[in-house]
């Protein structure tokens, strides 16, 4: 009898902690770039579970642009320009970008003449950091280099990131 009560108390504490974490991270004012948190996320035609699903994304870290919010729902735009609503917990503040256009050179330093250390094909998703001056550090599962922001969807050319 004691074990179920301890388990129930632990579950309640976990719910309270998760609730505090969600409440501590209020939605930003849009538009801003973010990414998909889970490996499966549904986009809906409106801000609620009663609205029909229009897309099922099966790619964690896919960059999205948040253009609006309503309660715990975020209206997002994907790299193809498709817009719809997702629950807030499906959207992560983790910054990622998608290579667009042609093959992107990942350089050792943020300079056009710097040594090319890797190359990424269009559609490759990676995490970004150290953005400034038209360059971002782009990391694809440990293979990293600096890419010009013009080759990436998920970051504005004038944006700076630590």
C-alpha positions in Angstrom: 0.0 0.0 0.0 2.9 2.4 0.8 4.6 1.9 -2.6 1.6 3.1 -4.7 1.3 6.2 -2.4 5.1 7.0 -2.8 4.8 6.5 -6.6 1.7 8.8 -6.7 3.5 11.5 -4.7 6.5 11.3 -7.1 4.2 11.6 -10.1 2.5 14.6 -8.6 5.8 16.2 -7.9 6.9 15.6 -11.5 3.8 17.2 -12.9 4.3 20.2 -10.6 7.9 20.6 -11.7 7.0 20.2 -15.4 4.2 22.8 -14.9 6.7 25.2 -13.4 9.1 24.7 -16.2 6.4 25.4 -18.8 5.2 28.5 -16.9 8.7 29.8 -16.5 9.2 29.8 -20.3 6.4 32.1 -21.6 6.0 32.3 -25.4 8.1 35.0 -27.1 6.4 37.5 -29.3 6.5 36.4 -32.9 7.9 36.1 -35.4 11.0 34.2 -34.3 12.8 31.0 -35.3 12.6 27.8 -33.3 12.6 24.1 -34.0 10.5 21.0 -33.6 11.2 19.3 -30.3 9.9 15.7 -30.9 10.5 13.4 -33.8 6.8 13.4 -34.6 4.7 16.5 -34.4 1.3 17.3 -35.9 0.4 20.6 -37.5 -3.3 21.5 -37.3 -5.5 24.0 -39.1 -6.3 25.8 -35.9 -5.2 26.3 -32.3 -6.8 23.2 -30.7 -6.9 19.4 -30.7 -10.4 19.6 -32.3 -9.0 21.1 -35.5 -7.9 18.6 -38.1 -4.3 17.7 -38.5 -2.9 19.0 -41.8 0.7 17.6 -41.6 2.7 15.1 -39.6 6.3 16.1 -39.3 8.7 13.2 -38.6 12.0 15.2 -38.2 13.1 16.5 -34.8 15.1 19.7 -34.9 13.4 20.9 -38.2 13.6 24.7 -38.0 10.3 26.6 -38.0 9.3 30.2 -37.7 6.8 31.1 -35.1 4.5 33.7 -36.5 1.7 33.9 -33.8 0.6 32.3 -30.5 -2.7 31.6 -28.8 -2.6 30.2 -25.3 -0.4 27.1 -25.5 -0.5 27.0 -29.3 2.0 28.3 -31.8 1.3 29.2 -35.4 4.4 28.1 -37.2 5.8 28.2 -40.7 8.0 25.4 -42.1 10.9 25.9 -44.6 8.5 25.3 -47.5 6.2 28.1 -46.3 3.4 25.9 -45.0 1.7 27.4 -42.0 -0.4 25.9 -39.3 -0.8 25.4 -35.5 1.2 23.2 -33.1 1.0 22.7 -29.3 3.6 24.8 -27.6 5.4 21.8 -26.2 6.1 20.6 -29.8 8.2 23.8 -30.4 11.7 24.1 -28.9 13.8 27.2 -28.4 16.8 25.2 -29.7 18.1 27.0 -32.8 18.6 24.9 -35.9 18.8 25.7 -39.6 18.3 23.9 -42.9 20.7 24.1 -45.8 18.8 25.5 -48.8 19.7 26.2 -52.5 23.0 24.5 -53.3 25.7 22.6 -51.4 27.0 24.7 -48.5 30.6 24.9 -47.5 31.3 24.6 -43.8 34.4 26.6 -43.2 37.0 26.6 -40.4 36.4 30.3 -39.7 33.7 32.8 -40.6 35.4 34.0 -43.7 34.9 33.3 -47.4 38.6 32.4 -47.9 38.8 30.1 -44.9 39.5 26.4 -45.3 36.5 24.2 -46.1 36.2 21.5 -43.5 32.8 19.9 -44.5 30.1 20.3 -47.0 26.3 19.9 -46.5 23.7 19.2 -49.1 20.4 21.0 -49.4 17.9 19.7 -46.8 20.6 18.9 -44.1 19.5 20.2 -40.7 22.0 21.3 -38.1 22.2 23.3 -34.9 23.4 26.9 -35.1 25.3 29.2 -32.8 27.8 32.0 -32.9 25.9 33.9 -35.6 27.0 37.3 -36.6 28.3 39.2 -39.7 26.4 37.0 -42.0 27.9 33.7 -40.7 26.7 31.0 -38.3 28.5 28.0 -36.7 26.6 25.0 -38.1 26.9 21.7 -36.3 25.6 18.5 -37.9 26.1 15.7 -35.3 29.5 16.9 -34.3 30.7 17.9 -37.8 30.8 21.7 -37.6 32.0 24.7 -39.5 30.9 28.3 -40.3 28.3 28.8 -43.1 27.1 32.0 -44.7 23.5 32.7 -43.5 22.4 33.1 -47.1 22.6 29.3 -47.4 20.5 28.6 -44.4 16.8 28.7 -43.6 16.2 29.3 -39.9 18.3 32.4 -39.2 18.0 36.0 -40.4 21.1 37.5 -42.2 21.4 40.3 -39.6 20.8 38.1 -36.6 23.4 37.6 -33.9 23.5 34.5 -31.6 26.0 33.7 -28.9 
